[in-house]
Each structure stands twice: as structure tokens, then as C-alpha cells.
Amino acid sequence: MAKAVLQLGELTCPSCMTKIQKAIVNQDGVSDVKVLFNAGKVKADFDESKTSADHLADVIKELGYEVLKVKVKELA
């Protein structure tokens, strides 16, 4: 398991947060998602054998949001 931390461009409303969270949590291999509205970050725990942080970033971009940075941390 790994944790993706994606830094987003400006989120303008709480409904943006909900839209992103629903799209990411529905991806195969994702077990937990937190969208931090004020920080402009998405944190997602995922199974690296089923998806990747880059794929999650692509899902967010397809929704029309800017992904500025992608970081992956291995979970113990």
C-alpha cells in the first residue's frame, strides 16, 4: 500500500472537494481518500498493484482541476 499526496491548483468551492473525492474513491485499489479543501491537497491510500498516483492525478485532471505536484509515500 502507498499514499498519494496530490497538490492541486485552487479549489473554489466545497462541491469541488466532493466531486474529486467521489471520483478518486471509486478507482480500483483506492482504500481511503481525504480532500483537504483549505490546503488544496488530496491524500489517497492505494494498492500499487491496481492503480498509481499518476492515474489518480489523471482522474483529477479529467474533472478539470489542475494537479501541481504528485508525491508518493510507502505505507508500512
C-alpha positions in Angstrom: 0.0 0.0 0.0 1.0 3.6 -0.7 -0.3 7.1 0.0 -0.5 9.6 -2.8 -0.4 13.3 -1.9 -1.5 15.4 -4.8 -1.2 19.2 -4.6 -3.9 20.9 -6.6 -4.5 24.3 -8.1 -7.1 26.5 -6.4 -10.3 24.7 -5.3 -13.1 27.3 -5.4 -15.9 25.6 -3.6 -16.7 22.7 -1.3 -18.6 20.9 -4.1 -15.2 20.7 -5.9 -14.0 18.7 -2.9 -16.9 16.3 -3.0 -16.6 15.8 -6.8 -12.9 14.9 -6.5 -13.4 12.6 -3.5 -16.2 10.6 -5.2 -14.1 10.2 -8.4 -11.0 9.0 -6.6 -12.7 6.7 -4.1 -14.3 4.9 -7.0 -11.0 4.0 -8.6 -9.9 0.3 -8.3 -7.4 -0.2 -5.5 -8.2 3.0 -3.6 -9.0 2.4 0.1 -9.2 5.9 1.6 -9.4 9.4 0.3 -9.2 12.8 2.1 -9.6 16.1 0.2 -8.2 19.0 2.2 -10.0 22.0 0.8 -8.1 24.8 2.5 -4.7 23.1 1.8 -5.6 22.2 -1.8 -4.5 18.6 -1.3 -5.8 15.2 -1.9 -4.5 12.3 0.1 -5.3 8.8 -1.1 -4.3 5.3 0.2 -4.0 2.9 -2.7 -2.8 -0.5 -3.8 0.1 0.0 -6.2 -0.7 -3.3 -8.0 -4.1 -1.9 -9.0 -3.5 1.8 -9.7 -0.9 4.6 -9.5 -0.6 8.1 -8.2 -0.2 9.3 -11.8 -3.5 7.6 -12.7 -5.2 9.4 -9.8 -3.8 12.7 -10.9 -5.1 12.0 -14.4 -8.6 11.4 -13.0 -8.5 14.7 -11.2 -7.3 16.4 -14.4 -10.2 14.9 -16.4 -12.5 16.6 -13.9 -11.0 19.9 -14.9 -8.7 20.6 -12.0 -5.0 21.4 -12.0 -2.6 18.9 -10.3 0.6 20.8 -9.4 2.6 18.1 -7.7 2.3 14.4 -7.0 4.2 12.7 -4.1 4.0 9.0 -3.1 4.8 7.6 0.3 5.1 3.9 1.1 2.9 2.7 3.9 4.2 0.3 6.4 
